[in-house]
Amino acid sequence: MACELLKCCQFFNDKMKELPRTAEHIKSKVCLDKYESCVRFRIFKEFGGENIPFDLYPNDTEEVKKAIQCLREKQKLQD
């Protein structure tokens, strides 16, 4: 099964458009196989698509920690 974000993922449609071979490699390894491990997918599931940082790579763990921490703090303030 493929990731539900594949067709509209900003990472591939915007950031990777200049690197099509690299994008296809990542898609085959992550988006079409192990998409649950993609940090963009995890943020989408927990916080919604509008909260996925534009420049976040699918395996960028350090940036994900920062983004998730920020989103959780934002969520607490709204509750």
N, C-alpha and C positions, 0 to 999 in steps of 0.2 A: 504494500500500500504506500502511496506517496503522501507527502506532507500536504495538508490542506492549504498551506500558504504559498506553495510553489509557484502558482501562476501570478500571484501579486506580491511576491517577496521583493521589497525594495533593494535588498542586498544584491540580488541578481539583476533586477531590472535597471538599477541605477549604478551601483558601485562596481559591478563586475562586467558591465557591457563592453568594456574595452579589452577584457580578458576572457573571451568566449570558451577557450579550451580549458582554462582553469575552472571556470564556472561549471562547465559540463562535468568535470572530474568531481568537484564538490557535490554537485547535484546527485551524481550516481552513488557516491559514498554516503551522503547524509540524507538528502531530501527524498530519495527513492528507496532508502533502506532503513537507516537508523535516525529518522527525523526527531524521535523523542529525545535524543541527546543534543539536538541543536538548541543553543541558548536562545536564539530568536524565537523558536517555537515555544520554549518553556515560558518566556516572558509573555508571549501572546496568550497562552493558556491561562496564566495567573493574573495578568494585568490588562489584557486587551491590546489589540493591534496598534492603537495610537501611541502606546507607550514603548514600542520597540525603538531603541536608538538607531538612527539612520545608518551610522557607520559601524555597527556591531557585527563582527564576524561570527559565523556559526559556532566556532570553537573558542571564542575569546573569553576565557574564564575569569580573568582579573577584571575586565570591564563589566562583565555580567554581575559579579559580586557588587560592584559599585552601583550599577543600574538597579538591581533588585533592592539593595539597601535604600536607595533614594526613593524608589517607588513605594516601598513599604512605609517609609516615613511619611511620604505624601498621603498615602492611604489612611494612616493613623490620624493625620491632621483633619482629613475630611470626615472621619467617623465621629 
